[in-house]
Amino acid sequence: MSRENYLFTSESVSEGHPDKVCDRISDAILDAFLTEDPFARVACETFATTDRVVIGGEVRGPGSVIARVEEIARDCVKDIGYEQEGFHWANLKVDSYLHAQSADIAQGVDASGNKDEGAGDQGIMFGYATTETPELMPAPVHYAHAILRRLAEVRKNGTEPLLGPDAKSQLSVRYEGGKPVGITSVVLSTQHVSEEQTSADIRAIVEPYILEVIPQGWITPETEWHVNPTGKFVIGGPDGDAGLTGRKIIVDTYGGAAPHGGGAFSGKDPTKVDRSAAYAARYLAKNVVAAGMASRCTLQLSYAIGVSKPLSIYANLHGTGEVSEEAVERAVAQVMDLTPRGIREHLGLNKPIYQRTSAYGHFGRAPDADGGFSWEKTDLTEALKAAV
């Protein structure tokens, strides 16, 4: 029997966190390729440190994009807001080592003759949904994201010019009867621009915005606050700590409330099932919950490189199911083609929609009119009900 009363903690990091700077650049390069060629192949990794950005990986697409990589990287850093001495969008050095995609990988992935497009790699992918929030996301990570997204808004629109781009949040949420009811501790570390600002000064700036995005009554006089607990945080971003694409996979997904298959998302085109199948698994799990078939759903898919159909489909409804897990497994396979091609076409993934996913989570976001976050739609509920 699962526990009903407990504390659970999740964290988020801002768009200015060193690893997120790298995720942003990798996804911006991916978007640039997909803008020129919707079927481009991209596996782009970025490393950032003091006044240096290094980009590498394999691509198959227009050479005109490769020629613009430095410009793309600088534009990302500028938009995030880095103009500090050790990391400035105009002064940093950008090295690009992108090269052609391996022919051995291409032959396994490309469709040919009677062979359909295969998965870009082996692996396991998980999707998850829960009724804890209206977005069907776990509450701790959802509200940790919301805090940093709000602080980024007021920093970038000039309301709070003393805040810097680099920040981390963490919430410990109290559950009673299996439902989130309050927050026992708030941890926030945010970069700031003045050497004179204290932790108390920073709390005075950020507390109203935190209270604004957290459900009413969740923060009480008993809630512990730890704002900039180490004190001064002026040197931030890649100047303070090196960054690398793909190091925040739990922040990107469910905050540890559900499994993650291991593969990162950013910088990968949608033939890479690390990304596209994880999106499909979230889409299906969310629709299962939205259909009222369960209040929690974990879905696993598995693939082999070069093979089109998933090797396995596994559902866990955590004892909340109105139907059997076996029925869910059969239904999701019936309502959606889970081959790499099927996922791409169903969710419309061959579009430049990825840069916006690089911070504040890939899940729990509203679908965009241009196809962004298409995996957050709940348009399969009736089909799933009919299939069980």
C-alpha positions as CSV (number, residue, x, y, z in Angstrom):
1,M,0.0,0.0,0.0
2,S,1.4,3.4,-1.0
3,R,2.0,6.0,1.7
4,E,-0.6,8.7,2.2
5,N,1.1,11.2,4.5
6,Y,4.7,12.3,3.6
7,L,7.0,15.1,2.4
8,F,8.3,15.2,-1.1
9,T,10.9,17.6,-2.5
10,S,11.6,18.7,-6.1
11,E,13.8,21.4,-7.5
12,S,14.0,23.6,-10.6
13,V,16.7,25.8,-12.2
14,S,16.4,29.0,-14.2
15,E,17.2,29.6,-17.8
16,G,20.4,31.3,-16.6
17,H,21.7,28.2,-14.8
18,P,24.9,27.0,-16.6
19,D,23.4,23.7,-17.7
20,K,20.2,25.4,-19.0
21,V,22.3,27.9,-21.0
22,C,23.7,24.9,-22.8
23,D,20.3,23.3,-23.2
24,R,19.0,26.6,-24.7
25,I,21.9,26.9,-27.2
26,S,21.6,23.2,-28.3
27,D,17.8,23.6,-28.8
28,A,18.2,26.9,-30.7
29,I,20.6,25.2,-33.1
30,L,18.1,22.3,-33.5
31,D,15.3,24.8,-34.3
32,A,17.5,26.6,-36.8
33,F,18.1,23.3,-38.7
34,L,14.4,22.4,-38.6
35,T,13.4,25.8,-39.9
36,E,15.5,25.2,-43.0
37,D,14.8,21.5,-43.3
38,P,12.0,19.8,-41.2
39,F,13.8,16.4,-41.6
40,A,17.3,17.5,-40.6
41,R,19.1,15.3,-38.2
42,V,20.7,16.9,-35.2
43,A,22.5,15.7,-32.1
44,C,24.0,18.9,-30.6
45,E,25.9,19.2,-27.3
46,T,27.0,22.5,-25.7
47,F,29.6,23.1,-23.0
48,A,30.0,26.5,-21.4
49,T,32.5,28.0,-18.9
50,T,34.1,31.4,-18.3
51,D,33.8,33.4,-21.5
52,R,33.7,30.2,-23.6
53,V,31.0,28.2,-25.4
54,V,32.0,24.9,-27.1
55,I,29.5,23.2,-29.4
56,G,29.9,19.7,-30.9
57,G,27.9,16.8,-32.3
58,E,26.6,15.3,-35.5
59,V,24.1,16.9,-37.9
60,R,22.6,16.3,-41.4
61,G,21.2,19.5,-42.8
62,P,21.9,22.8,-44.5
63,G,25.4,24.1,-44.2
64,S,24.0,27.6,-43.9
65,V,23.0,26.8,-40.3
66,I,26.4,25.6,-39.4
67,A,27.8,29.0,-40.6
68,R,25.4,30.7,-38.1
69,V,26.1,28.7,-35.0
70,E,28.2,31.4,-33.3
71,E,25.5,34.0,-34.0
72,I,22.8,31.6,-32.6
73,A,24.8,31.0,-29.4
74,R,25.4,34.7,-28.8
75,D,21.7,35.5,-29.3
76,C,20.7,32.9,-26.7
77,V,23.1,34.2,-24.1
78,K,22.0,37.8,-24.8
79,D,18.3,36.9,-24.4
80,I,19.0,35.1,-21.2
81,G,20.6,38.3,-19.9
82,Y,24.3,37.6,-19.4
83,E,26.4,40.8,-19.6
84,Q,28.8,40.1,-16.7
85,E,32.6,40.4,-16.8
86,G,33.2,36.6,-17.0
87,F,30.4,35.7,-19.3
88,H,29.1,38.4,-21.8
89,W,27.2,37.6,-24.9
90,A,29.3,40.0,-27.0
91,N,32.7,39.0,-25.7
92,L,32.6,35.2,-25.2
93,K,34.5,32.9,-27.6
94,V,32.4,30.3,-29.4
95,D,34.0,27.1,-30.9
96,S,31.9,24.8,-33.1
97,Y,32.8,21.2,-33.8
98,L,29.6,20.0,-35.5
99,H,30.2,17.3,-38.1
100,A,28.2,15.0,-40.4
101,Q,26.0,12.3,-39.0
102,S,27.5,8.8,-38.8
103,A,26.5,6.8,-41.9
104,D,26.2,3.7,-39.6
105,I,23.6,5.5,-37.5
106,A,21.8,6.9,-40.6
107,Q,21.3,3.5,-42.2
108,G,19.5,2.2,-39.1
109,V,17.3,5.2,-38.7
110,D,16.4,6.0,-42.3
111,A,13.5,4.4,-44.1
112,S,14.5,2.3,-47.2
113,G,12.7,-0.2,-49.3
114,N,10.2,-2.0,-47.2
115,K,11.9,-0.9,-44.0
116,D,10.2,1.9,-42.0
117,E,12.1,4.6,-40.2
118,G,13.8,3.1,-37.1
119,A,14.4,4.4,-33.6
120,G,17.5,6.6,-33.4
121,D,18.8,4.6,-30.4
122,Q,17.8,1.9,-27.9
123,G,16.4,3.0,-24.6
124,I,13.5,3.3,-22.2
125,M,11.2,6.3,-21.9
126,F,8.7,7.2,-19.2
127,G,5.6,9.4,-19.2
128,Y,3.7,10.4,-16.1
129,A,0.5,12.3,-15.1
130,T,-1.3,13.0,-11.8
131,T,-4.3,15.0,-10.7
132,E,-2.2,16.9,-8.2
133,T,-2.4,20.1,-10.3
134,P,-4.7,21.3,-13.1
135,E,-1.8,20.7,-15.5
136,L,-1.7,17.0,-14.3
137,M,1.8,17.4,-13.1
138,P,3.4,16.6,-9.7
139,A,3.0,19.7,-7.5
140,P,6.5,20.1,-6.2
141,V,8.3,20.4,-9.5
142,H,5.4,22.3,-11.1
143,Y,5.5,25.1,-8.5
144,A,9.3,25.1,-8.3
145,H,9.2,25.9,-12.1
146,A,6.5,28.5,-11.6
147,I,8.6,30.4,-9.1
148,L,11.6,30.7,-11.4
149,R,9.5,31.5,-14.5
150,R,7.9,34.4,-12.6
151,L,11.2,35.7,-11.3
152,A,12.6,35.6,-14.9
153,E,9.6,37.6,-16.1
154,V,10.1,40.4,-13.6
155,R,13.9,40.4,-14.2
156,K,13.6,40.7,-17.9
157,N,10.8,43.2,-18.1
158,G,12.8,45.6,-15.8
159,T,10.6,45.3,-12.7
160,E,13.4,43.7,-10.7
161,P,16.7,44.8,-12.3
162,L,18.7,43.8,-9.3
163,L,18.1,40.1,-9.9
164,G,20.5,38.0,-12.1
165,P,19.9,35.2,-14.6
166,D,21.2,32.3,-12.6
167,A,18.8,30.8,-10.0
168,K,17.6,27.6,-8.4
169,S,14.4,26.8,-6.4
170,Q,13.4,23.9,-4.3
171,L,10.1,23.1,-2.6
172,S,9.3,20.5,0.1
173,V,5.6,19.7,-0.2
174,R,3.5,18.1,2.5
175,Y,1.0,15.4,1.4
176,E,-2.0,14.3,3.5
177,G,-4.2,11.5,2.2
178,G,-2.0,11.3,-0.9
179,K,-2.8,14.9,-1.9
180,P,-0.5,18.0,-1.6
181,V,-1.8,20.4,1.0
182,G,1.1,22.6,2.0
183,I,4.8,23.6,1.7
184,T,7.1,23.0,4.7
185,S,10.2,24.7,3.2
186,V,11.1,27.0,0.3
187,V,14.7,27.1,-0.9
188,L,15.7,29.8,-3.4
189,S,19.1,30.9,-4.5
190,T,19.2,33.7,-7.1
191,Q,22.0,35.7,-8.6
192,H,21.9,39.4,-7.8
193,V,23.9,42.3,-9.2
194,S,24.8,44.3,-6.0
195,E,27.7,43.3,-3.7
196,E,25.8,45.0,-0.9
197,Q,22.6,43.0,-1.0
198,T,22.0,40.5,1.8
199,S,20.0,37.4,2.0
200,A,17.3,39.4,3.7
201,D,17.3,41.9,0.9
202,I,16.8,39.2,-1.7
203,R,14.0,37.6,0.3
204,A,12.2,40.9,0.4
205,I,12.4,41.1,-3.4
206,V,11.4,37.5,-4.2
207,E,8.9,36.6,-1.5
208,P,5.9,38.5,-3.0
209,Y,6.4,36.7,-6.4
210,I,6.7,33.3,-4.7
211,L,3.4,33.9,-2.8
212,E,1.8,35.0,-6.0
213,V,2.4,31.6,-7.8
214,I,1.9,29.2,-4.9
215,P,-1.7,28.0,-4.1
216,Q,-3.3,30.0,-1.4
217,G,-2.8,28.6,2.1
218,W,0.1,26.3,1.2
219,I,2.7,28.7,2.7
220,T,2.1,29.2,6.4
221,P,4.0,30.9,9.3
222,E,5.5,27.4,9.9
223,T,7.0,27.3,6.4
224,E,10.8,27.5,6.6
225,W,12.5,29.9,4.2
226,H,16.1,29.6,2.9
227,V,16.8,32.4,0.5
228,N,20.4,32.7,-0.7
229,P,21.5,30.7,2.3
230,T,25.2,31.0,1.5
231,G,24.9,34.8,1.4
232,K,26.4,36.7,-1.7
233,F,25.6,35.3,-5.2
234,V,26.9,37.9,-7.6
235,I,29.1,35.6,-9.8
236,G,26.7,33.2,-11.6
237,G,26.2,31.3,-14.8
238,P,29.0,29.6,-16.6
239,D,31.5,32.0,-15.1
240,G,30.6,30.6,-11.6
241,D,30.2,26.9,-12.7
242,A,30.6,25.1,-16.0
243,G,27.5,24.0,-17.9
244,L,26.7,21.1,-20.1
245,T,23.7,20.0,-22.2
246,G,21.5,17.3,-20.7
247,R,22.5,17.5,-17.0
248,K,19.1,18.5,-15.6
249,I,16.9,15.6,-16.8
250,I,14.9,15.3,-13.6
251,V,14.2,19.1,-13.6
252,D,13.1,18.6,-17.3
253,T,10.6,15.9,-16.4
254,Y,8.8,15.2,-13.1
255,G,11.1,16.3,-10.4
256,G,11.8,12.8,-9.2
257,A,8.1,11.9,-8.7
258,A,8.3,9.5,-11.6
259,P,11.0,7.5,-13.3
260,H,13.2,8.9,-16.1
261,G,14.7,6.6,-18.7
262,G,18.1,8.2,-18.7
263,G,18.3,10.0,-22.0
264,A,18.4,13.8,-22.1
265,F,16.2,15.8,-24.5
266,S,17.8,19.1,-25.6
267,G,19.7,19.3,-28.9
268,K,18.1,16.1,-30.3
269,D,15.8,16.0,-33.3
270,P,12.6,14.0,-33.1
271,T,14.0,10.8,-34.7
272,K,15.8,10.4,-31.3
273,V,13.2,8.5,-29.2
274,D,15.0,9.7,-26.1
275,R,13.0,12.9,-26.8
276,S,10.0,12.0,-29.0
277,A,9.0,8.8,-27.2
278,A,9.2,10.5,-23.8
279,Y,6.9,13.2,-25.2
280,A,4.6,10.5,-26.5
281,A,4.6,8.7,-23.1
282,R,3.7,11.9,-21.3
283,Y,0.9,12.6,-23.9
284,L,-0.6,9.2,-23.4
285,A,-0.3,9.2,-19.6
286,K,-1.9,12.6,-19.5
287,N,-4.8,11.5,-21.7
288,V,-5.3,8.4,-19.5
289,V,-5.7,10.6,-16.4
290,A,-7.7,13.3,-18.2
291,A,-10.1,10.5,-19.4
292,G,-10.8,9.6,-15.7
293,M,-9.3,6.2,-16.1
294,A,-6.9,6.8,-13.2
295,S,-5.7,9.7,-11.0
296,R,-2.1,8.7,-11.5
297,C,-0.5,7.0,-14.5
298,T,3.1,6.0,-15.3
299,L,3.8,4.7,-18.8
300,Q,7.0,3.1,-20.1
301,L,8.0,2.6,-23.7
302,S,11.1,0.8,-24.9
303,Y,12.9,0.8,-28.3
304,A,15.9,-0.7,-30.1
305,I,18.0,1.2,-32.6
306,G,16.9,0.8,-36.1
307,V,13.6,-1.0,-35.1
308,S,10.4,0.9,-35.7
309,K,7.9,-0.6,-33.2
310,P,8.3,-0.3,-29.5
311,L,9.5,-3.5,-27.8
312,S,7.3,-3.1,-24.8
313,I,4.5,-0.9,-23.3
314,Y,4.0,-0.9,-19.6
315,A,1.4,1.0,-17.5
316,N,1.2,1.5,-13.8
317,L,-1.9,3.2,-12.4
318,H,-0.6,3.1,-8.8
319,G,-3.8,1.6,-7.4
320,T,-5.9,4.4,-8.7
321,G,-7.2,2.8,-11.9
322,E,-10.8,2.6,-12.9
323,V,-9.7,0.1,-15.5
324,S,-6.9,-2.5,-15.6
325,E,-3.4,-1.7,-16.5
326,E,-3.5,-4.3,-19.2
327,A,-6.5,-2.5,-20.7
328,V,-4.5,0.8,-20.7
329,E,-1.5,-0.9,-22.4
330,R,-3.8,-2.3,-25.2
331,A,-5.6,1.0,-25.5
332,V,-2.6,3.3,-25.9
333,A,-1.2,1.0,-28.6
334,Q,-4.5,1.2,-30.4
335,V,-5.1,4.9,-30.4
336,M,-1.6,6.0,-31.4
337,D,1.1,4.7,-33.8
338,L,4.1,4.5,-31.5
339,T,6.7,4.0,-34.2
340,P,9.2,7.0,-34.4
341,R,7.5,8.1,-37.6
342,G,4.0,7.8,-36.1
343,I,5.0,9.8,-33.0
344,R,6.5,12.6,-35.1
345,E,3.5,12.8,-37.4
346,H,0.9,12.6,-34.7
347,L,2.5,15.2,-32.5
348,G,3.8,17.4,-35.3
349,L,7.4,17.3,-34.0
350,N,9.3,18.2,-37.2
351,K,8.9,21.9,-36.4
352,P,11.2,24.5,-34.8
353,I,9.4,24.2,-31.4
354,Y,12.2,23.2,-29.1
355,Q,14.1,26.2,-27.8
356,R,11.0,27.1,-25.7
357,T,11.3,23.7,-23.9
358,S,14.8,24.3,-22.7
359,A,13.9,25.8,-19.3
360,Y,11.1,25.4,-16.8
361,G,10.2,21.9,-17.8
362,H,9.2,20.0,-20.9
363,F,5.9,19.0,-19.4
364,G,2.9,20.8,-17.8
365,R,3.0,23.6,-20.2
366,A,0.0,24.9,-22.3
367,P,0.0,23.8,-26.0
368,D,1.0,26.6,-28.4
369,A,-0.9,27.5,-31.5
370,D,2.1,26.8,-33.7
371,G,2.4,23.2,-32.4
372,G,4.7,23.7,-29.5
373,F,4.0,21.4,-26.5
374,S,1.6,19.4,-28.6
375,W,2.2,16.5,-26.2
376,E,0.3,18.4,-23.6
377,K,-3.1,18.2,-25.5
378,T,-5.8,16.0,-24.1
379,D,-7.4,15.1,-27.4
380,L,-7.2,11.3,-27.0
381,T,-9.6,10.9,-24.1
382,E,-12.6,9.8,-26.0
383,A,-10.5,7.4,-28.2
384,L,-9.0,5.8,-25.1
385,K,-12.4,5.4,-23.4
386,A,-13.7,3.7,-26.5
387,A,-10.6,1.4,-26.7
388,V,-10.8,-0.1,-23.2
